[in-house]
Amino acid sequence: MEIRIGIINTGRELSFETAASADEVRTQVSSALEQSTPHLSFADVKGNSYLVPTAQLAYIELGTEESRRVGFVA
């Protein structure tokens, strides 16, 4: 699933693919915001990890969990 994260006062967004489901990401973000956790931690499918400050979150866009089709569809 693709995740796009907008950060306040930053012109670009953080975009990466993750193996986590949309519900897992929603739960993680919601609990971090409710508990005033200073950072969110994400991991992508390549093994990279990202720390995002919760105070600077502008938005989080969750993509679809379906895999893209490759080739020609008749």
Backbone as CSV, one residue per row, in Angstrom:
resi,resn,N_x,N_y,N_z,CA_x,CA_y,CA_z,C_x,C_y,C_z
1,MET,0.840,-1.160,0.000,0.000,0.000,0.000,0.897,1.238,0.000
2,GLU,0.486,2.246,-0.741,1.247,3.492,-0.806,0.736,4.472,0.246
3,ILE,1.665,5.123,0.914,1.351,6.147,1.906,1.997,7.447,1.469
4,ARG,1.236,8.527,1.533,1.756,9.874,1.275,1.524,10.705,2.523
5,ILE,2.582,11.338,3.001,2.497,12.127,4.226,2.907,13.556,3.908
6,GLY,2.011,14.485,4.205,2.306,15.900,4.053,2.790,16.459,5.382
7,ILE,3.861,17.238,5.316,4.445,17.820,6.521,4.351,19.337,6.411
8,ILE,3.923,19.981,7.498,3.740,21.439,7.523,5.054,22.140,7.190
9,ASN,4.965,23.214,6.409,6.101,24.045,5.996,7.129,23.290,5.155
10,THR,6.693,22.255,4.474,7.553,21.500,3.574,6.861,21.408,2.225
11,GLY,7.578,21.748,1.174,6.993,21.763,-0.159,6.741,20.395,-0.750
12,ARG,7.457,19.399,-0.286,7.304,18.051,-0.827,6.655,17.148,0.196
13,GLU,6.087,16.062,-0.306,5.477,15.082,0.586,6.365,13.848,0.671
14,LEU,6.212,13.096,1.729,6.919,11.847,1.914,6.037,10.740,1.359
15,SER,6.547,9.963,0.414,5.760,8.932,-0.246,6.554,7.631,-0.267
16,PHE,5.905,6.529,0.152,6.574,5.233,0.159,5.540,4.113,0.169
17,GLU,5.988,2.905,-0.165,5.148,1.704,-0.156,5.400,0.951,1.143
18,THR,4.337,0.457,1.755,4.462,-0.303,2.991,3.665,-1.600,2.900
19,ALA,4.069,-2.573,3.700,3.358,-3.848,3.737,2.203,-3.822,4.737
20,ALA,2.116,-2.781,5.550,1.044,-2.667,6.550,-0.292,-2.382,5.863
21,SER,-1.361,-2.806,6.495,-2.694,-2.550,5.946,-3.141,-1.137,6.307
22,ALA,-4.172,-0.666,5.644,-4.698,0.678,5.904,-5.222,0.787,7.331
23,ASP,-5.857,-0.262,7.833,-6.372,-0.245,9.198,-5.245,-0.160,10.225
24,GLU,-4.143,-0.855,9.976,-2.993,-0.794,10.884,-2.409,0.617,10.935
25,VAL,-2.296,1.249,9.782,-1.741,2.601,9.730,-2.688,3.584,10.406
26,ARG,-3.994,3.473,10.138,-4.978,4.354,10.795,-4.915,4.222,12.312
27,THR,-4.849,2.999,12.807,-4.773,2.756,14.245,-3.505,3.354,14.838
28,GLN,-2.380,3.162,14.153,-1.103,3.696,14.628,-1.130,5.221,14.703
29,VAL,-1.645,5.868,13.661,-1.702,7.329,13.629,-2.676,7.864,14.667
30,SER,-3.841,7.257,14.769,-4.842,7.706,15.738,-4.334,7.610,17.170
31,SER,-3.730,6.491,17.515,-3.233,6.330,18.884,-2.081,7.280,19.171
32,ALA,-1.225,7.541,18.190,-0.120,8.484,18.390,-0.632,9.898,18.612
33,LEU,-1.663,10.297,17.878,-2.225,11.640,18.045,-2.985,11.773,19.363
34,GLU,-3.704,10.735,19.761,-4.453,10.777,21.019,-3.533,10.816,22.235
35,GLN,-2.400,10.113,22.149,-1.473,10.035,23.281,-0.397,11.113,23.223
36,SER,-0.465,12.002,22.247,0.521,13.071,22.057,1.947,12.538,21.941
37,THR,2.094,11.446,21.202,3.413,10.882,20.933,4.175,11.845,20.022
38,PRO,5.441,12.137,20.314,6.170,13.128,19.517,6.486,12.690,18.084
39,HIS,6.642,11.367,17.847,7.011,10.889,16.514,6.206,9.652,16.133
40,LEU,5.982,9.522,14.837,5.410,8.303,14.266,6.524,7.570,13.540
41,SER,6.513,6.266,13.595,7.527,5.469,12.929,6.863,4.597,11.867
42,PHE,7.395,4.645,10.653,6.895,3.833,9.550,8.053,3.068,8.929
43,ALA,7.764,1.924,8.327,8.756,1.141,7.597,8.208,0.832,6.216
44,ASP,9.066,0.926,5.205,8.614,0.623,3.847,8.983,-0.805,3.459
45,VAL,8.597,-1.201,2.259,8.818,-2.578,1.811,10.289,-2.871,1.539
46,LYS,11.116,-1.846,1.396,12.546,-2.027,1.138,13.366,-2.106,2.421
47,GLY,12.716,-1.920,3.572,13.426,-1.990,4.841,13.830,-0.643,5.412
48,ASN,13.529,0.449,4.709,13.833,1.782,5.221,12.827,2.154,6.299
49,SER,13.269,2.954,7.269,12.347,3.414,8.304,12.282,4.934,8.286
50,TYR,11.116,5.460,8.659,10.858,6.892,8.635,10.292,7.324,9.975
51,LEU,10.805,8.411,10.522,10.268,9.029,11.726,9.659,10.360,11.325
52,VAL,8.385,10.535,11.647,7.664,11.747,11.265,7.153,12.419,12.546
53,PRO,7.449,13.711,12.743,6.947,14.399,13.935,5.437,14.608,13.853
54,THR,4.713,14.187,14.873,3.254,14.284,14.847,2.774,15.734,14.888
55,ALA,3.538,16.615,15.497,3.137,18.020,15.578,3.186,18.701,14.218
56,GLN,3.922,18.144,13.276,4.091,18.753,11.955,3.284,18.065,10.863
57,LEU,2.392,17.141,11.216,1.590,16.439,10.208,0.564,17.374,9.581
58,ALA,0.543,17.436,8.269,-0.491,18.183,7.558,-1.594,17.214,7.127
59,TYR,-1.207,16.068,6.556,-2.173,15.045,6.134,-1.452,13.723,5.932
60,ILE,-2.223,12.646,5.932,-1.731,11.315,5.579,-2.722,10.723,4.597
61,GLU,-2.236,10.395,3.421,-3.080,9.806,2.373,-2.723,8.333,2.233
62,LEU,-3.727,7.486,2.384,-3.527,6.047,2.260,-4.027,5.585,0.906
63,GLY,-3.171,4.905,0.168,-3.547,4.398,-1.147,-4.323,3.105,-1.031
64,THR,-4.679,2.550,-2.162,-5.421,1.292,-2.173,-4.478,0.136,-1.884
65,GLU,-5.038,-0.936,-1.384,-4.249,-2.114,-1.060,-4.180,-3.100,-2.219
66,GLU,-4.873,-2.813,-3.308,-4.856,-3.705,-4.462,-3.543,-3.549,-5.213
67,SER,-3.050,-4.659,-5.743,-1.840,-4.576,-6.542,-2.192,-4.096,-7.940
68,ARG,-1.256,-3.423,-8.545,-1.489,-2.909,-9.901,-1.403,-4.041,-10.908
69,ARG,-2.232,-3.937,-11.923,-2.211,-4.943,-12.976,-1.114,-4.590,-13.974
70,VAL,-0.444,-5.616,-14.443,0.629,-5.428,-15.408,0.215,-6.113,-16.704
71,GLY,0.450,-5.437,-17.810,0.117,-6.029,-19.090,-1.170,-5.484,-19.664
72,PHE,-1.627,-6.129,-20.701,-2.836,-5.692,-21.386,-4.032,-6.497,-20.900
73,VAL,-5.108,-5.796,-20.651,-6.331,-6.451,-20.193,-7.300,-6.492,-21.359
74,ALA,-7.818,-7.653,-21.668,-8.727,-7.791,-22.816,-10.156,-7.554,-22.421
